[in-house]
Amino acid sequence: MPGKVKVKIVAGRNLPVMDRSSDTTDAYVEIKLGNTTFKTDVCRKSLNPQWNSEWYRFEMDDAELQDEPLQIRLMDHDTYSANDAIGKVYLDLNPLLLPP
């Protein structure tokens, strides 16, 4: 039976300085569940970004939902080099699943 997960990224607070030239961060968030990945827009030059994103929707079998954690990675966008990871969290969705 297909399960559905909806995720909304609202804001970040007190992020570390990642761009030394401007003492700010160009932050965005990657949300991954299974083989599906979504990204927010880049919130430029802010240590307290506000995304108020759309709802990101994932659909997968209930068995997969039990096996796959929701991955959320906070990233710093860099134009001329590789993007830098600021932090990440893995959320176990099992406590949120409804019993059959």
C-alpha positions as CSV (number, residue, x, y, z in Angstrom):
1,M,0.0,0.0,0.0
2,P,1.5,3.4,-0.9
3,G,2.3,5.7,2.0
4,K,2.6,9.5,1.7
5,V,4.9,11.9,3.4
6,K,4.7,15.7,3.2
7,V,7.5,18.0,4.2
8,K,7.6,21.8,4.4
9,I,10.9,23.7,5.1
10,V,10.1,26.9,6.9
11,A,13.3,28.6,8.3
12,G,16.7,28.3,9.8
13,R,18.2,30.2,12.7
14,N,21.6,31.2,13.8
15,L,23.5,29.4,11.0
16,P,27.3,29.5,11.1
17,V,29.2,31.9,8.8
18,M,30.2,29.9,5.7
19,D,31.2,32.8,3.4
20,R,34.0,34.7,5.1
21,S,34.0,37.5,2.6
22,S,30.4,38.5,3.5
23,D,30.1,36.9,7.0
24,T,26.9,35.2,5.8
25,T,25.7,31.9,4.3
26,D,23.9,31.1,1.1
27,A,21.8,28.3,2.5
28,Y,19.5,25.8,1.0
29,V,18.0,22.4,2.1
30,E,18.0,19.0,0.4
31,I,15.2,16.7,1.5
32,K,15.6,13.0,0.5
33,L,13.5,10.0,1.0
34,G,14.2,6.8,-0.9
35,N,15.3,7.7,-4.4
36,T,13.6,11.1,-4.5
37,T,15.3,14.3,-3.6
38,F,14.0,17.8,-3.4
39,K,15.9,21.1,-2.9
40,T,14.7,24.5,-1.6
41,D,15.7,27.7,-3.3
42,V,19.0,29.2,-2.1
43,C,18.4,31.9,0.5
44,R,21.4,34.2,-0.2
45,K,23.5,36.1,2.4
46,S,21.5,35.2,5.5
47,L,22.3,33.5,8.8
48,N,18.5,33.3,9.5
49,P,17.1,32.1,6.2
50,Q,13.3,32.0,5.6
51,W,12.2,29.5,2.9
52,N,8.5,29.0,3.7
53,S,8.7,26.3,1.0
54,E,6.0,24.5,-0.9
55,W,5.0,21.1,0.5
56,Y,7.4,18.4,-0.8
57,R,5.5,15.2,-1.4
58,F,7.0,11.7,-1.2
59,E,5.1,8.5,-2.1
60,M,6.4,5.0,-1.5
61,D,5.3,1.6,-0.2
62,D,4.7,1.3,3.5
63,A,7.5,-1.3,3.8
64,E,10.0,1.2,2.2
65,L,8.8,3.9,4.6
66,Q,9.7,1.6,7.5
67,D,13.2,1.1,6.1
68,E,14.1,4.5,4.9
69,P,14.8,7.5,7.1
70,L,13.9,11.0,5.9
71,Q,17.2,12.8,5.2
72,I,17.5,16.6,5.6
73,R,20.8,18.3,4.7
74,L,21.5,22.0,5.2
75,M,23.9,23.2,2.6
76,D,25.9,26.3,1.7
77,H,25.7,27.2,-2.0
78,D,29.1,28.1,-3.6
79,T,29.3,29.4,-7.1
80,Y,32.9,28.6,-7.9
81,S,33.5,25.5,-5.8
82,A,31.7,22.5,-4.3
83,N,28.8,23.3,-2.0
84,D,29.5,22.9,1.7
85,A,27.5,20.8,4.1
86,I,26.4,22.7,7.2
87,G,24.5,19.9,8.9
88,K,22.2,17.0,8.4
89,V,19.6,15.0,10.2
90,Y,18.1,11.6,9.7
91,L,14.5,11.1,10.8
92,D,13.0,7.7,11.5
93,L,9.5,7.7,10.2
94,N,8.3,4.6,12.0
95,P,6.8,6.4,15.0
96,L,4.7,8.4,12.6
97,L,3.3,5.5,10.6
98,L,-0.3,4.6,11.3
99,P,-0.9,0.9,12.3
100,P,-2.6,-1.3,9.6
